Amino acid sequence: MTKSLRILPLAEDEITEAASWYEVRQAGLGIALLDLIDKAIETITSGVLPTSPVPGVKSARRILLLRFPYSLVLYERQNEIVIVAFAHNSRRPGYWRSRQP
């Protein structure tokens, strides 16, 4: 059974901000970031969860993006997968912990 995918609005905002930031610095780089995110989401929705645990946060998982210092942070529920953050791997660790899936 395929699970539905939901992305919290705050995570969507983080994705948009990061893509815009990269695009301003180099044309096409923001698009490259969005393409990687799309591929990660396709992988998630295909039923494959190539994730690793988030240290110190029970049941949270993350997908590290190659080429960019970001992760999609998600929770897997019985019938859905919820992306709660698009988090930089070095800045403000765990800032998203209060977000409810």
Secondary structure, DSSP 8 states (H G I E B T S, - for coil): ---EEEE-HHHHHHHHHHHHHHHHHSTTHHHHHHHHHHHHHHHHHTT----EE-TTSTTEEEEE-TTSSEEEEEEE-SSEEEEEEEEESSSSTTGGGG---
